[in-house]
Amino acid sequence: VCRCIRLLKAFLHDSENKMRLQDASLDISKHGLRLRGGGVTLRIVPQGQSEGGQPQITVNPNYTLHHVRQEIGKELKEDPRLLRMIAKGAELMDDTKTVADARLSQGDVIHIAKRPAIARPPDPPS
């Protein structure tokens, strides 16, 4: 049994190396041979704007939605904490999910709505 496991590990290692040589953009999971491919380009449409000529971001399918929110915040020069992301008719609220978990694919549109800024309560009088 141990010999079979060693042979299988060696086979997987060789296969992964050959695939990386063929296409460096492949992301190969160490939990078996699961190919996720290269980056996913997502179109960003801020609230109140049409879909033409909008910014795009390219992210890895293994990135979390938190990372995507940060990238969109950088692209739009907005505070990421105030951004609501909506894709395919649903709000992307769970920042721990990955792009692949949210079923976002090449060319999908993410609509951005900005939350109102959180107002700080006034300082008490001295």
CYANA upper distance limits for C-alpha pairs under 8 A (distance plus 0.5 A):
  1 VAL  CA      5 ILE  CA      6.87
  2 CYS  CA      6 ARG  CA      6.75
  3 ARG  CA      7 LEU  CA      6.71
  4 CYS  CA      8 LEU  CA      6.63
  5 ILE  CA      9 LYS  CA      6.63
  6 ARG  CA     10 ALA  CA      6.67
  7 LEU  CA     11 PHE  CA      6.62
  8 LEU  CA     12 LEU  CA      6.70
  9 LYS  CA     13 HIS  CA      6.59
 10 ALA  CA     14 ASP  CA      6.67
 11 PHE  CA     15 SER  CA      6.63
 12 LEU  CA     16 GLU  CA      6.57
 12 LEU  CA     33 LEU  CA      8.27
 13 HIS  CA     17 ASN  CA      6.77
 14 ASP  CA     18 LYS  CA      6.73
 15 SER  CA     19 MET  CA      6.73
 16 GLU  CA     20 ARG  CA      6.68
 16 GLU  CA     28 ILE  CA      7.65
 16 GLU  CA     33 LEU  CA      8.32
 17 ASN  CA     21 LEU  CA      6.81
 18 LYS  CA     22 GLN  CA      6.92
 19 MET  CA     23 ASP  CA      6.74
 19 MET  CA     24 ALA  CA      8.38
 19 MET  CA     26 LEU  CA      8.22
 20 ARG  CA     24 ALA  CA      5.48
 20 ARG  CA     25 SER  CA      8.20
 20 ARG  CA     26 LEU  CA      7.13
 25 SER  CA     37 GLY  CA      6.96
 25 SER  CA     38 GLY  CA      5.34
 25 SER  CA     39 GLY  CA      8.38
 26 LEU  CA     35 LEU  CA      7.11
 26 LEU  CA     36 ARG  CA      7.24
 26 LEU  CA     37 GLY  CA      5.12
 26 LEU  CA     38 GLY  CA      6.01
 27 ASP  CA     35 LEU  CA      6.48
 27 ASP  CA     36 ARG  CA      6.18
 27 ASP  CA     37 GLY  CA      6.21
 27 ASP  CA     38 GLY  CA      7.23
 28 ILE  CA     33 LEU  CA      6.74
 28 ILE  CA     34 ARG  CA      6.32
 28 ILE  CA     35 LEU  CA      5.77
 28 ILE  CA     36 ARG  CA      7.49
 29 SER  CA     33 LEU  CA      6.53
 29 SER  CA     34 ARG  CA      5.99
 29 SER  CA     35 LEU  CA      7.48
 36 ARG  CA     61 PRO  CA      7.31
 38 GLY  CA     60 ASN  CA      7.03
 38 GLY  CA     61 PRO  CA      8.34
 39 GLY  CA     58 THR  CA      6.23
 39 GLY  CA     59 VAL  CA      5.61
 39 GLY  CA     60 ASN  CA      5.02
 39 GLY  CA     61 PRO  CA      7.09
 40 VAL  CA     58 THR  CA      5.76
 40 VAL  CA     59 VAL  CA      5.78
 40 VAL  CA     60 ASN  CA      6.53
 40 VAL  CA     61 PRO  CA      6.98
 40 VAL  CA    105 SER  CA      6.72
 40 VAL  CA    106 GLN  CA      5.48
 40 VAL  CA    107 GLY  CA      8.02
 41 THR  CA     56 GLN  CA      7.04
 41 THR  CA     57 ILE  CA      6.06
 41 THR  CA     58 THR  CA      4.66
 41 THR  CA     59 VAL  CA      6.99
 41 THR  CA    105 SER  CA      8.19
 41 THR  CA    106 GLN  CA      5.78
 41 THR  CA    107 GLY  CA      6.13
 41 THR  CA    108 ASP  CA      8.12
 42 LEU  CA     56 GLN  CA      6.05
 42 LEU  CA     57 ILE  CA      5.94
 42 LEU  CA     58 THR  CA      6.72
 42 LEU  CA     59 VAL  CA      8.36
 42 LEU  CA    105 SER  CA      8.09
 42 LEU  CA    106 GLN  CA      6.86
 42 LEU  CA    107 GLY  CA      5.64
 42 LEU  CA    108 ASP  CA      5.79
 42 LEU  CA    109 VAL  CA      6.42
 42 LEU  CA    110 ILE  CA      7.44
 43 ARG  CA     54 GLN  CA      7.24
 43 ARG  CA     55 PRO  CA      6.69
 43 ARG  CA     56 GLN  CA      4.97
 43 ARG  CA     57 ILE  CA      7.16
 43 ARG  CA    107 GLY  CA      6.71
 43 ARG  CA    108 ASP  CA      6.65
 43 ARG  CA    109 VAL  CA      5.19
 43 ARG  CA    110 ILE  CA      6.61
 44 ILE  CA     54 GLN  CA      6.56
 44 ILE  CA     55 PRO  CA      6.02
 44 ILE  CA     56 GLN  CA      6.15
 44 ILE  CA     57 ILE  CA      8.05
 44 ILE  CA     72 ILE  CA      8.18
 44 ILE  CA    109 VAL  CA      6.43
 44 ILE  CA    110 ILE  CA      5.57
 44 ILE  CA    111 HIS  CA      6.57
 44 ILE  CA    112 ILE  CA      7.59
 45 VAL  CA     49 GLN  CA      7.02
 45 VAL  CA     50 SER  CA      7.54
 45 VAL  CA     51 GLU  CA      6.45
 45 VAL  CA     54 GLN  CA      6.56
 45 VAL  CA     55 PRO  CA      7.97
 45 VAL  CA    109 VAL  CA      7.48
 45 VAL  CA    110 ILE  CA      6.67
 45 VAL  CA    111 HIS  CA      5.25
 45 VAL  CA    112 ILE  CA      6.49
 46 PRO  CA    111 HIS  CA      6.28
 46 PRO  CA    112 ILE  CA      5.05
 46 PRO  CA    113 ALA  CA      6.87
 47 GLN  CA    111 HIS  CA      7.12
 47 GLN  CA    112 ILE  CA      6.06
 47 GLN  CA    113 ALA  CA      5.65
 47 GLN  CA    114 LYS  CA      8.06
 55 PRO  CA     75 GLU  CA      7.98
 57 ILE  CA     71 GLU  CA      7.90
 57 ILE  CA     72 ILE  CA      7.88
 57 ILE  CA     75 GLU  CA      8.49
 59 VAL  CA     63 TYR  CA      7.32
 59 VAL  CA     68 VAL  CA      7.75
 60 ASN  CA     99 VAL  CA      8.07
 61 PRO  CA     98 THR  CA      7.14
 61 PRO  CA     99 VAL  CA      5.37
 61 PRO  CA    100 ALA  CA      5.58
 62 ASN  CA     98 THR  CA      6.00
 62 ASN  CA     99 VAL  CA      6.67
 62 ASN  CA    100 ALA  CA      6.99
 63 TYR  CA     67 HIS  CA      6.70
 63 TYR  CA     68 VAL  CA      7.62
 63 TYR  CA     98 THR  CA      5.81
 63 TYR  CA     99 VAL  CA      6.47
 64 THR  CA     68 VAL  CA      7.05
 64 THR  CA     95 ASP  CA      6.75
 64 THR  CA     96 THR  CA      6.18
 64 THR  CA     97 LYS  CA      5.91
 64 THR  CA     98 THR  CA      4.54
 64 THR  CA     99 VAL  CA      6.57
 65 LEU  CA     69 ARG  CA      6.53
 65 LEU  CA     92 LEU  CA      8.04
 65 LEU  CA     94 ASP  CA      7.70
 65 LEU  CA     95 ASP  CA      5.12
 65 LEU  CA     96 THR  CA      6.88
 65 LEU  CA     97 LYS  CA      6.40
 65 LEU  CA     98 THR  CA      6.22
 65 LEU  CA     99 VAL  CA      6.74
 66 HIS  CA     70 GLN  CA      6.79
 66 HIS  CA     95 ASP  CA      5.05
 66 HIS  CA     96 THR  CA      7.21
 67 HIS  CA     71 GLU  CA      6.74
 68 VAL  CA     72 ILE  CA      6.67
 69 ARG  CA     73 GLY  CA      6.60
 69 ARG  CA     80 PRO  CA      6.29
 69 ARG  CA     83 LEU  CA      7.85
 69 ARG  CA     85 MET  CA      8.12
 70 GLN  CA     74 LYS  CA      6.81
 70 GLN  CA     80 PRO  CA      6.01
 71 GLU  CA     75 GLU  CA      6.69
 72 ILE  CA     76 LEU  CA      6.54
 72 ILE  CA     80 PRO  CA      7.74
 73 GLY  CA     77 LYS  CA      6.03
 73 GLY  CA     78 GLU  CA      5.33
 73 GLY  CA     79 ASP  CA      6.25
 73 GLY  CA     80 PRO  CA      5.13
 73 GLY  CA     83 LEU  CA      8.03
 74 LYS  CA     78 GLU  CA      7.16
 74 LYS  CA     80 PRO  CA      8.37
 78 GLU  CA     82 LEU  CA      8.23
 78 GLU  CA     83 LEU  CA      8.32
 79 ASP  CA     83 LEU  CA      7.60
 82 LEU  CA    114 LYS  CA      6.10
 82 LEU  CA    115 ARG  CA      5.42
 82 LEU  CA    116 PRO  CA      7.56
 82 LEU  CA    117 ALA  CA      7.37
 83 LEU  CA    112 ILE  CA      6.86
 83 LEU  CA    113 ALA  CA      6.42
 83 LEU  CA    114 LYS  CA      5.26
 83 LEU  CA    115 ARG  CA      6.58
 84 ARG  CA     91 GLU  CA      7.58
 84 ARG  CA     92 LEU  CA      7.97
 84 ARG  CA     93 MET  CA      8.22
 84 ARG  CA    112 ILE  CA      6.11
 84 ARG  CA    113 ALA  CA      5.54
 84 ARG  CA    114 LYS  CA      6.51
 84 ARG  CA    115 ARG  CA      7.36
 85 MET  CA     91 GLU  CA      6.23
 85 MET  CA     92 LEU  CA      5.93
 85 MET  CA     93 MET  CA      7.97
 85 MET  CA    110 ILE  CA      6.67
 85 MET  CA    111 HIS  CA      6.35
 85 MET  CA    112 ILE  CA      5.50
 85 MET  CA    113 ALA  CA      7.22
 86 ILE  CA     90 ALA  CA      5.94
 86 ILE  CA     91 GLU  CA      4.73
 86 ILE  CA     92 LEU  CA      6.24
 86 ILE  CA    110 ILE  CA      6.04
 86 ILE  CA    111 HIS  CA      5.51
 86 ILE  CA    112 ILE  CA      6.88
 86 ILE  CA    113 ALA  CA      8.41
 87 ALA  CA     91 GLU  CA      6.89
 87 ALA  CA     92 LEU  CA      7.44
 87 ALA  CA    104 LEU  CA      8.50
 87 ALA  CA    108 ASP  CA      8.13
 87 ALA  CA    109 VAL  CA      6.77
 87 ALA  CA    110 ILE  CA      5.33
 87 ALA  CA    111 HIS  CA      6.80
 88 LYS  CA    109 VAL  CA      8.27
 88 LYS  CA    110 ILE  CA      8.46
 92 LEU  CA    102 ALA  CA      8.20
 97 LYS  CA    101 ASP  CA      6.29
 97 LYS  CA    102 ALA  CA      7.10
 98 THR  CA    102 ALA  CA      6.78
 99 VAL  CA    103 ARG  CA      6.89
 99 VAL  CA    104 LEU  CA      6.14
 99 VAL  CA    105 SER  CA      8.49
100 ALA  CA    104 LEU  CA      6.50
100 ALA  CA    105 SER  CA      8.08
104 LEU  CA    108 ASP  CA      6.85
